[in-house]
Amino acid sequence: MRDPLTRRLLAELLGTALLVAVVVGSGIAAETLSPGDVGLQLLENSTTTVLGLTVLILWFGPVSGAHFNPVVSLADWFLGRRTGAGLSLPEVAAYGLAQVVGGVAGAVLANVMFEVDQGLSTKDRLGGGHLVAEVVATAGLVALVFALVRTGRGALAAPAVGAYIGAAYWFTSSTSFANPAVTIGRVFTDTFAGIAPGSAPAFIAMQLVGLLVGIGLTLALYPDAGERADDVVVPHPH
């Protein structure tokens, strides 16, 4: 049977907090270590995120599935609802709240560790290309996760998801947020990885569009993927 909901929510909160701390903290370090070289800063930031996300999925996945992302949790519910697999809708809401709280806490923690003033980001990321990029990045993430689970390769999700996000840093103009909780968290740091409050709602809206596209791709390629929703992102007690 499933681990208790409180334990799963703790795993989601901690995992999302540490993920945002990794993204924001490595961005601050990159700005400090490589001033004036944005390309090198992005390389340092993306490499750290790949490694950090892989470790976090391995760490917390056996407890909660390591969603760390409201989009993944929503897809888990939607695709699994017909077969009784995956999260229930109340669990999705609880997961989402834990993920958002964790995202904000992770940004605040990174600010504290690097002695950066707490405050909202002033980095405007609102552009047509950025919004299209968020649809692409999010749709690919959802489709990848369910393809791995449906084909019995969920154990590879940690390196595969880490690699996908690392690649998407570079092939999308938005640097692949692909996660509403992370987007909200990154509003709370006025640093390399931040996003201005005015840009965040549009990013989140496009991530939800990407969710729909990812679900559509999943159903087209693997119509019975929802039967394995209990094992998203990685196999865990159910």
Helices and strands as residue ranges (DSSP letters): H 5-33, H 38-64, H 70-80, H 89-113, H 128-150, G 154-156, H 157-171, H 180-186, H 200-221, G 225-231
